[in-house]
Amino acid sequence: MNSDRIEGTAENLTGKAQEGFGKLTGDEGHRAEGLARQAAGRVQEVYGEARDYAHHAGERVVRQVEQQPVTALLVAGAIGFVLGLMTARR
């Protein structure tokens, strides 16, 4: 879990508390701000989850390349060849 996920969760909880306070006091401004904070917190949480996923995916690729370097080299070469064909001027 990274700092974005933690901060996003904290912001979400703060927003829920602020929304609850706004409902309790009848203050629509606090309620709306609480809802906005919840949304911002959730966005930050999702960003943190995406960062974690990308980090773990990168680690998996590194492990795979270390375990099968020849296969990785052939795949990289094939991708380069196909990209070269696609971008070549005709």
N, C-alpha and C positions, 0 to 999 in steps of 0.2 A: 504494500500500500504506500503510495507516495503522498507528498504534502498537498497536492491538488485535491486528492480524494478526501483527505482529512479536513482541509480548509473548506471544501465544498459542503461536506456534511455539517460542519459547524455553522456555516452560513445558512444552510437549509433549516437547521434547528433554531437558529436565531430568528429567522423569518417566521417560523411557525409560532414561536413565542410572541413575536411582535403582532402577527395576525390575530392571535388569541387575545392579546391585550386590546387591540383595536375593536374586536367583536365585543369584548367585555365592557369597554367604555363607550362603545358606539362611535368611535372615531374612525371614520372611513379612510382618512389619510394614513393612519398607522396600519390599518388592515391592508390597504393597497401596497404600502411599502413592504409589509411583511410578505405578501404574495410575490412581490418583485424579488425580494431577497431569497425566497425559496427557489424561484426560477433560476436566479443567478447561481445559487448554491448547487442546484441540480446540474446545471451546465458545467460548472467546474468539476463536479464529481465525474460526469461522463468523460470530460477531457482527461481527467486523471486515469480513468479506466482505460481509455484509448492509449494513453502513454504506457501504462503497464502492459497492455496487450502487445504493443509494438516492441517494447523492450524484450518481452519474453519470446516473441516471434524471431527477433534478431538473434537471441541466444540459441534458439533451436536451429536456425540456419547455420550459425557458426559451428555448432556441434555436428551437424550433418556434413558440412564441408570437411571438418577434421576427420570424420569417420570414413568418408568416401570422396577423397580429393579428386580422383580421376573422373568420376561421374559428375562432380560439380564443375570441373573444367570443361567437360564435354557439353554440359547444359549451357554454361556461359558462352561457349563458342557458338553453339547453335543459335542462341538468342541474338548474339552479335551478328551472325550471318543473316538471319531473318530480318533484323533491323536494317542491315546494310542493303538488302534487296528492296526493302520497302522505301528506303530514302534515296536510292540511286536514281540519278537522272536518266531518263530514257530518251 
